[in-house]
Each structure stands twice: as C-alpha cells, then as structure tokens.
Amino acid sequence: MTAATTTLSGTGIGLRQPHYREVFERRPELAFLEVHSENFFLDGGASMHALERARAAYPISLHGVGLSLGSADRLADEHLAKLARLVDRVEPALVSEHLCWGGVGGVHFNDLLPLPHTSETLALLADRIDRVQARLKRPILIENLSAYVECRDSDMTETAFLAELARRTGCGLLLDLNNLYVNAINFGFDAVARLAELDGASIGQIHLAGHAVVDDCLIDTHGSVVCDPVWALYEHACRRFGARPTLIEWDTDLPALDVLLGQAGQASAIARSEATHA
C-alpha cells in the first residue's frame, strides 16, 4: 500500500483551538480533520484530550512542520520518536511533511525553507524518507513548498523532483495547489504544465488555502478564502487526477467555522462535478 491509496476521501478542514467547542458540539459533515503534529507531542493535557475527542468523531490527518527532512544536519531522531508515538496513539489516516529544511547547526528557524532540486538533494531526501517511513511503519506524504527564492543549482523543477522522490521511496504527495499557484505567479511558470509532471497515482491529498498580494509578489498566508485562479487549478487537478482527499487550510486570521465549512462545501462540489465529467 502507498499513501496515495488510502481509503480516505472527501473534504476536511484544519482543526484549530478556537473552533474546538463548536466542532465537537455541531459535528459538521466533514471527511476528516487535520492538525499540526508538533502541537500534540505531549503525552497528555488539554490538547491531547481535544485530539482524542476529534479522533473519536473523524479520521485524522497529521501534518508535520518541524521534521526538517532536507537539513544538512542528521535526521532529528528525538522529533521522529515523538511523531512515531503520536502516530501509534492516534492511528491517523494520513501523515505528511514538507519538502524543505528548517534548521542547521542546531539553530532552528520559524520557516519552511526551499532546497535545490538536484540529484544530491534527491539522494538525501530519499534516504530520510525511507528512514521515516520505516520508523512510522507506513508511507508518508511530502508537500510541495511555497518559496520566495529559487536555488540556482537546481537542475529539475520541484514537481519533477517530487515525482522522482515518490518513485524512489514509495511515498505519496501532498499537492498544495495554493503553493503551486503562488510560485507560478512569483517565478513566472505555468502551473498547469507543472501538474503534468506528476503521476496522479502518487497524489494522496490536496491542500487549498488563501494568500496575500504584497507589493509585486504573492505570500502564502493561509489567512483568506481560496482565490478564483486556485479554484480553477483545483478543477483542473480533479479532472486530471480524479478526486483526492482535500483540505481547506486556514491558520491565520481564523474566520467563523461556517466560512471554513463553506469553502469545504465548494471543494466538494467541484470534486463531484469533475467526477461526473471524468
């Protein structure tokens, strides 16, 4: 089994603390909930209690932001051990991480930083992902990144890099369409053409989010509704790859829960519509 063959389907939202009570009381019709793994590394406490309540009602997707798979430092064994304990406890439907690095020399940055897409980086990432998947006893999903600089030594596109990474390791891909769109505008490439570089069988999840326009570039903020061009890209992805578990990702300036549910409903409608035309 690969991550992309999970039985999970439909649309979910990120579960954030201001919405805990309302989600638990209303039990909205959602396919799954997603949380940031690192927020639940403690063995007990209020956060873990909330996650256990959520897990009793919905499938859970664990989305990591701190494993720093691409760092020149050795793989963070303590971080991985905490993630493994969480996976064993929650038994999530999906586990994902980013194609990035976030620390070096023992210094950690509050950011997800881009990598050069080279054969050397590919070998490093493949080894790290193999070790993570062996420790977790399951495939993981790797997410494409929003980035604001390009590495001049790259000799392949990010999507081609991800496709080869999935082929080598058996990992799945978390296709973040907002990230792809942000990079396409900032760096001047065709997002639809980049989708053609991916093998649809490897795509285990899709993320949709909002961004901000700042001066002459787009910034991935996860703080607004999904824009029309990203919805159009989602329609194309559903048409090309078929429906995939899809998350409405919103982390800053959180709106009322009904706004998230409305965005999730729009994603579900698009997926259903494209399925009828497949």
N, C-alpha and C positions, 0 to 999 in steps of 0.2 A: 504493500500500500504506500502511496505517496501522499503528501499533504494535500495535493490538488484533488484527490479522490474522496475526500471527506464527505460524509452524508449530510453535512450541514448545508442548508440552502436558505434563501430569503434575505431579508434586510434587518440589520441591527443598528444600535446606537452605542456610543461610548457611555458607560455608567460613571457619572461624576457625583461627588458628595452632595451638592445642592439638590440633586434630583432623587437621592436615595428614597426618602419617605414616600414621595409621590409615585415612584416606580413600584415600590413594594405594595402600596395601597391600591393603585389602579390596575396593575398587571397588564400594561398595554400589549397588544398583539405584535410581538417582535420575534424574529427568528433567533436572535442571540444578543448578548451584551458583551462589550469589550472593555477591558480595564488595562491599565498600565501595570505590568508585572511588578515593578520595583515598589509600588505603593503597598504591596501585600507581602513583603518579605518577612515581617514579624510573625511569629507563630500564633499570636493571639491578639486581643484588643478589639476595639470597636470596628476598625477597618476590616479585619478578617471576619468578624461576625457579619458585617454587611455583605461581604463577598459570599459567605456561605448561604445567606438568605437569597442572594441573587442566583447562586448556583442551583438552589432547590427549585427555582422557578424557570430558569432559562439555561440553555447552553452558554458557556463562557469562552471567549477568545482572550488569550493572554498576549498583550502587545508590549514587547520589551524596548526600552530606550537606552539601556546602560551597559550592554554586554561588550560593546566596542570591538566588534569582530575584526575590524581592519587595522587595529592599532599595531605598531611595531613592538609594543610590549607583549609579553606572554599572555595567553588566554587567562582571564580572571577566574581562577578555579573557585574562589570563595563565592563570587557572584553566581557562577554557574551552579554551585551546590545549593544556593538559596533558591534559584529558579527551579532546580530539579525537585526540591522539597515542595514548592508551591504546585508544580505540575502534578506530583503524586497526590497531593491533598485535594486539588480542585478537579483533576481529570478534565482539562479543557478540551473543547472541540478543535481549537486551533492555537498554535503558539507561533509568534512571529518576532522578527528582529529586523534591524535596518542594515542596509549596505553602507556602512560608514565606520568611522572611528571617533572616539570622544575623549581620548586621554593618551598620554605618553609620558614616560619617565616618572610615573606616579602622580602626575598632575592631571586632574580631570576637568574637562570643560563642559559648561552647560549648553552643549550644542551637539548636533549630529553633523559631522564634518565629512566632506567628499574624499574619494580615493581616486588615484589614477587607474584607469581601466586598462591594465597591462597584463601580460602573461604571468609576471612575477606576483602581482596582486591577486590574480586569479588562483594561483597555486596556494598562496597564504590563506585566502578565504575558503577555498575548498577544504583544506586541512582543518581549519577552525570549525567549519560547519559539520564536517564528518565527526569531529570530536563532540560537538554539542548534541548532535542527533544520537550518537551512541550513548551519551550520558542521560539524555531525556528518554531514550528508547522510543523515539518517534521522529518523523520528519518535521522540519520547521518551515516556515515561510520567510522569505527575505524580501524586504520592501525597497523599491526604488526611492531615491532621495530627492528632496528639493535642495538645490545648490546655487550659490551665487558667485562662484569662481569655477573655472574649468582647469583641470590639470593638463599642462601642455604635453606631458609624456604619454597621455592616453593614446592607445592605438586601436581602440574599438569604442563603440557607443555604449552607454550604460545598459540599454536594453539587450544588445548583443552579448555584453558581459554577463548579464543576469541569465540569459538563455543558456549560455555555456556553463555557468555555475550550477544551474538546475540539472543540466545533462550530466555533469560530473558527479554530483553529490546526491541526486535524488530529492533535493529539497524542492519545495514549491515556491511560488512567487506571490507576494502581496503587491498587486498592481495599484499604486496610488495615482489616480488619474489627475488629481489636482496638482501633485508634484510634477507629473509629466507635462501638464499644460504650463505651469509656472516656468519650468526650464525651457520649454519650447518658445515661449514669448521672450524670455530673458536672453536666450542664446541663439534664437533665430533658426530653429529647425521645425520640421513637420511632425507633429505629434502622431498623426495617423500613420505616417510612414514608419515611425518607431514601433508602433504596435505590431506591424507586420514582421518585425524581427523576433517576436515572442512566439513560443509554442503554447497554444491555448491549453493543452493538457496539463501544463505546469502551473497554471494560474489557480490558486486556491482561495483567493479573496481579493476584493476590490475595496479601496477606500475612496470616499468622496468628501471634500472639505471646501472651505472658503479661503480666500486670500485677500490681501490688501494691495492697492496700487500706490507705490511710493516713488515719487519723482519719475524716473524713467524705467522702473522695473516693478515686477510683482514680488511680493513677500508672502510666503506660506505662513498663515497665521492661525488657521483652524478657528477663526473667530467670526465667521459670517456665513450666510447661505451659499450654497453651491451656485456658481455663475452659469449663465446660459451656455457658453462655449464648453465648459466641463460637462454639463448635462449632454451636450451633443456628442462629446467624446465618449461618454458612457453609453449612449445609444449605439455608437459605432462598435464599441468593445463588446456589448451584448450581442450585437448582430454577428460579429466576427467569431467570438469565443463561446457564445451561449451565456446563460445566466450564471453568475457566481455569487457566493455569499458576499453581501455588500454592506459596508459600514458607513454611516454618517458620522464623521469625525469632527468634534467641536470641543475645543479645550480652553479657549479664552473668551471673555465676554459672554458667558453662558446665557442663552435665552431661556424662555419658558420651555418646559418639556414639550408642550404641544408644537412648538416650532420644529424641534428635532423630529417629532413623530410625523409632522407634515413633510419634511424632507425625506424621511424614510418611506413614506407612502408614495412620494413622487418617484423614488428609485424603484420601488416595487412595481409601479405602473409601467415604467419604461421597460423593465426586465420582462414583464408579462407581454407587453406589446411586441417587443422584438422577438420573443419566443414564438409568437403566432406567425411571424414572417420568416422564421428560420426554415 
